[in-house]
Amino acid sequence: MGRVADDYACLLDSVGLIDARLARDLLAEAGIPSLLHGPDFNFAELGPASHAAVRGVSVYVPHRALSEARAVLRAAWGEDAALAPPADA
């Protein structure tokens, strides 16, 4: 496996931990693998939950599944779902 940026595309950028986990569960039900990742910085004093609340979490999916993942979240959350803009936008 290469770098995350090479293999995965950002689907949701800097969302709350609850939204990120809901998205991950919806994607898993659709058979789409995903990764949750927050910004890198020292959060030892805060703990992971506080870190995610303060800084947000991004949800990544394989490039090949990006269109399907967008459709899954839009079907669940509506057309106004706060999805990350496409990389070519």
N, CA, C and O of each residue as an XYZ file, in Angstrom:
356
protein
N       0.847     -1.184      0.000
C       0.000      0.000      0.000
C       0.885      1.237      0.000
O       1.867      1.314      0.738
N       0.528      2.192     -0.829
C       1.286      3.430     -0.918
C       0.797      4.447      0.096
O       0.220      4.098      1.126
N       1.035      5.680     -0.210
C       0.550      6.761      0.650
C      -0.964      6.847      0.565
O      -1.558      6.488     -0.452
N      -1.586      7.325      1.636
C      -3.045      7.456      1.663
C      -3.516      8.325      0.504
O      -4.505      8.001     -0.152
N      -2.819      9.419      0.252
C      -3.223     10.332     -0.818
C      -3.178      9.669     -2.191
O      -3.924     10.055     -3.091
N      -2.309      8.677     -2.359
C      -2.216      7.991     -3.641
C      -3.346      6.987     -3.840
O      -3.828      6.797     -4.957
N      -3.762      6.350     -2.759
C      -4.738      5.264     -2.847
C      -6.159      5.664     -2.491
O      -7.111      5.005     -2.910
N      -6.316      6.734     -1.725
C      -7.625      7.128     -1.217
C      -7.949      8.583     -1.560
O      -7.057      9.421     -1.697
N      -9.250      8.860     -1.695
C      -9.729     10.215     -1.949
C     -10.539     10.684     -0.745
O     -11.210      9.882     -0.095
N     -10.479     11.969     -0.451
C     -11.228     12.529      0.672
C     -12.705     12.644      0.284
O     -13.055     13.271     -0.716
N     -13.549     12.032      1.091
C     -14.994     12.080      0.874
C     -15.638     13.151      1.745
O     -16.462     13.933      1.270
N     -15.267     13.185      3.007
C     -15.735     14.195      3.958
C     -14.511     14.819      4.604
O     -13.606     14.102      5.032
N     -14.469     16.133      4.681
C     -13.296     16.810      5.220
C     -13.649     17.542      6.506
O     -14.562     18.367      6.532
N     -12.921     17.234      7.569
C     -13.040     17.914      8.862
C     -14.468     17.942      9.390
O     -15.018     19.010      9.662
N     -15.056     16.775      9.530
C     -16.393     16.665     10.119
C     -16.247     16.173     11.554
O     -15.166     15.749     11.963
N     -17.330     16.230     12.312
C     -17.313     15.726     13.676
C     -17.154     14.210     13.698
O     -17.449     13.525     12.718
N     -16.690     13.709     14.814
C     -16.436     12.278     14.948
C     -17.707     11.453     14.761
O     -17.657     10.374     14.170
N     -18.833     11.937     15.250
C     -20.096     11.193     15.098
C     -20.472     11.085     13.632
O     -20.814     10.000     13.161
N     -20.414     12.199     12.896
C     -20.719     12.151     11.459
C     -19.759     11.234     10.719
O     -20.166     10.490      9.826
N     -18.485     11.285     11.089
C     -17.482     10.436     10.432
C     -17.781      8.960     10.680
O     -17.673      8.141      9.768
N     -18.150      8.627     11.891
C     -18.457      7.223     12.198
C     -19.757      6.781     11.542
O     -19.858      5.640     11.091
N     -20.743      7.651     11.480
C     -21.984      7.317     10.766
C     -21.693      7.060      9.292
O     -22.197      6.101      8.708
N     -20.873      7.927      8.699
C     -20.512      7.750      7.292
C     -19.776      6.433      7.103
O     -20.061      5.691      6.163
N     -18.837      6.139      7.986
C     -18.087      4.884      7.893
C     -19.028      3.685      7.948
O     -18.857      2.726      7.195
N     -20.026      3.732      8.839
C     -20.974      2.620      8.955
C     -21.849      2.495      7.706
O     -22.094      1.384      7.236
N     -22.319      3.616      7.167
C     -23.117      3.581      5.935
C     -22.307      3.018      4.777
O     -22.807      2.217      3.987
N     -21.068      3.439      4.684
C     -20.198      2.948      3.615
C     -19.920      1.456      3.776
O     -19.909      0.715      2.793
N     -19.697      1.018      5.010
C     -19.434     -0.402      5.256
C     -20.643     -1.248      4.853
O     -20.481     -2.327      4.284
N     -21.855     -0.763      5.144
C     -23.065     -1.482      4.742
C     -23.151     -1.624      3.229
O     -23.709     -2.596      2.718
N     -22.594     -0.648      2.514
C     -22.604     -0.680      1.051
C     -21.382     -1.425      0.500
O     -21.216     -1.528     -0.716
N     -20.537     -1.937      1.383
C     -19.356     -2.680      0.938
C     -18.194     -1.802      0.506
O     -17.312     -2.255     -0.223
N     -18.184     -0.550      0.950
C     -17.128      0.391      0.574
C     -16.180      0.578      1.757
O     -16.611      1.021      2.822
N     -14.909      0.251      1.591
C     -13.959      0.466      2.691
C     -13.690      1.958      2.880
O     -13.764      2.743      1.934
N     -13.380      2.331      4.114
C     -13.079      3.736      4.383
C     -12.050      3.849      5.495
O     -11.836      2.914      6.267
N     -11.420      5.008      5.560
C     -10.464      5.344      6.607
C     -10.891      6.644      7.254
O     -11.355      7.556      6.568
N     -10.742      6.741      8.558
C     -10.956      7.992      9.274
C      -9.586      8.523      9.656
O      -8.733      7.779     10.140
N      -9.381      9.818      9.435
C      -8.077     10.399      9.749
C      -8.258     11.843     10.180
O      -8.960     12.614      9.527
N      -7.621     12.199     11.279
C      -7.634     13.577     11.751
C      -6.303     14.237     11.461
O      -5.337     13.557     11.115
N      -6.238     15.541     11.596
C      -4.969     16.237     11.359
C      -3.919     15.758     12.353
O      -4.225     15.447     13.504
N      -2.701     15.708     11.893
C      -1.607     15.245     12.748
C      -1.129     16.372     13.646
O      -0.661     17.408     13.172
N      -1.251     16.159     14.936
C      -0.626     17.022     15.927
C      -0.708     16.302     17.261
O      -1.434     15.317     17.393
N       0.024     16.781     18.242
C       0.090     16.096     19.526
C      -1.205     16.311     20.285
O      -1.536     17.438     20.655
N      -1.946     15.221     20.521
C      -3.200     15.334     21.253
C      -3.176     14.511     22.541
O      -4.225     14.148     23.074
N      -1.985     14.224     23.029
C      -1.853     13.384     24.219
C      -2.588     13.974     25.422
O      -3.129     13.235     26.244
N      -2.608     15.283     25.524
C      -3.263     15.913     26.662
C      -4.778     15.933     26.516
O      -5.490     15.995     27.519
N      -5.281     15.883     25.294
C      -6.717     15.986     25.067
C      -7.405     14.627     24.999
O      -8.540     14.487     25.454
N      -6.742     13.639     24.442
C      -7.375     12.356     24.179
C      -7.997     12.382     22.794
O      -8.295     13.455     22.271
N      -8.198     11.209     22.189
C      -8.664     11.154     20.803
C     -10.054     11.739     20.580
O     -10.288     12.350     19.537
N     -10.987     11.578     21.520
C     -12.343     12.104     21.325
C     -12.331     13.630     21.311
O     -12.960     14.251     20.454
N     -11.617     14.231     22.256
C     -11.520     15.690     22.290
C     -10.781     16.217     21.082
O     -11.148     17.249     20.521
N      -9.733     15.504     20.677
C      -8.969     15.886     19.493
C      -9.873     15.942     18.268
O      -9.819     16.899     17.496
N     -10.694     14.926     18.092
C     -11.592     14.876     16.941
C     -12.626     15.983     17.008
O     -12.977     16.559     15.979
N     -13.117     16.292     18.193
C     -14.124     17.343     18.342
C     -13.546     18.712     18.029
O     -14.218     19.557     17.439
N     -12.298     18.929     18.425
C     -11.660     20.229     18.215
C     -11.187     20.392     16.774
O     -11.362     21.453     16.176
N     -10.592     19.345     16.221
C      -9.953     19.456     14.915
C     -10.729     18.850     13.760
O     -10.436     19.162     12.605
N     -11.697     18.004     14.024
C     -12.441     17.352     12.956
C     -11.720     16.129     12.426
O     -10.520     15.952     12.633
N     -12.472     15.296     11.742
C     -11.965     14.052     11.180
C     -12.325     14.042      9.700
O     -13.387     14.532      9.315
N     -11.458     13.494      8.881
C     -11.749     13.347      7.461
C     -11.999     11.872      7.157
O     -11.398     10.988      7.767
N     -12.895     11.625      6.205
C     -13.233     10.268      5.792
C     -12.689     10.072      4.378
O     -12.969     10.864      3.478
N     -11.912      9.013      4.198
C     -11.307      8.698      2.912
C     -11.844      7.362      2.394
O     -12.096      6.440      3.169
N     -12.012      7.274      1.084
C     -12.427      6.037      0.414
C     -11.487      5.803     -0.769
O     -10.865      6.746     -1.260
N     -11.378      4.552     -1.232
C     -10.552      4.310     -2.414
C     -11.040      5.151     -3.598
O     -12.242      5.361     -3.761
N     -10.117      5.622     -4.408
C     -10.481      6.443     -5.573
C     -11.551      5.771     -6.422
O     -12.482      6.428     -6.886
N     -11.420      4.460     -6.627
C     -12.357      3.726     -7.492
C     -13.773      3.708     -6.930
O     -14.719      3.456     -7.676
N     -13.946      3.971     -5.619
C     -15.264      3.907     -4.982
C     -15.829      5.285     -4.658
O     -16.891      5.380     -4.043
N     -15.148      6.346     -5.056
C     -15.563      7.693     -4.660
C     -16.966      8.041     -5.146
O     -17.770      8.546     -4.362
N     -17.280      7.788     -6.397
C     -18.611      8.123     -6.924
C     -19.701      7.364     -6.192
O     -20.730      7.933     -5.828
N     -19.470      6.068     -5.979
C     -20.462      5.256     -5.268
C     -20.619      5.723     -3.820
O     -21.735      5.764     -3.301
N     -19.514      6.075     -3.170
C     -19.563      6.548     -1.789
C     -20.342      7.855     -1.688
O     -21.121      8.051     -0.755
N     -20.128      8.747     -2.651
C     -20.892     10.000     -2.671
C     -22.387      9.707     -2.799
O     -23.206     10.328     -2.122
N     -22.732      8.770     -3.658
C     -24.141      8.412     -3.857
C     -24.743      7.815     -2.593
O     -25.891      8.106     -2.258
N     -23.984      6.987     -1.891
C     -24.479      6.374     -0.651
C     -24.784      7.451      0.388
O     -25.847      7.426      1.009
N     -23.871      8.387      0.580
C     -24.107      9.427      1.589
C     -25.201     10.397      1.167
O     -25.976     10.856      2.006
N     -25.271     10.710     -0.103
C     -26.356     11.596     -0.558
C     -27.716     10.924     -0.399
O     -28.694     11.587     -0.053
N     -27.790      9.622     -0.645
C     -29.053      8.896     -0.472
C     -29.477      8.897      0.996
O     -30.667      8.972      1.301
N     -28.511      8.813      1.897
C     -28.811      8.776      3.327
C     -29.025     10.161      3.919
O     -29.909     10.351      4.755
N     -28.224     11.127      3.493
C     -28.228     12.447      4.114
C     -28.833     13.544      3.257
O     -28.974     14.675      3.722
N     -29.191     13.242      2.029
C     -29.769     14.249      1.145
C     -28.728     14.899      0.253
O     -27.524     14.743      0.453
N     -29.214     15.620     -0.721
C     -28.332     16.261     -1.707
C     -27.431     17.323     -1.109
O     -26.410     17.675     -1.700
N     -27.798     17.840      0.062
C     -27.001     18.893      0.698
C     -25.914     18.348      1.614
O     -25.334     19.103      2.394
N     -25.628     17.052      1.534
C     -24.577     16.453      2.358
C     -23.277     17.212      2.131
O     -22.931     17.537      0.996
N     -22.562     17.491      3.209
C     -21.335     18.290      3.142
C     -20.153     17.449      2.698
O     -19.230     17.205      3.476
N     -20.178     17.007      1.450
C     -19.103     16.188      0.912
C     -17.939     17.067      0.471
O     -18.133     18.212      0.061
N     -16.746     16.530      0.557
C     -15.573     17.261      0.074
C     -15.710     17.476     -1.425
O     -16.216     16.599     -2.125
N     -15.271     18.619     -1.931
C     -15.356     18.830     -3.377
C     -14.487     17.834     -4.128
O     -13.453     17.405     -3.616
N     -14.891     17.464     -5.330
C     -14.057     16.555     -6.120
C     -12.672     17.150     -6.325
O     -12.522     18.370     -6.389
N     -11.669     16.302     -6.427
C     -10.286     16.761     -6.578
C     -10.086     17.584     -7.845
O      -9.208     18.446     -7.891
N     -10.892     17.324     -8.877
C     -10.727     18.068    -10.123
C     -11.577     19.336    -10.196
O     -11.645     19.988    -11.238
N     -12.230     19.682     -9.069
C     -13.091     20.882     -9.056
C     -12.284     22.130     -8.832
O     -12.841     23.226     -8.791
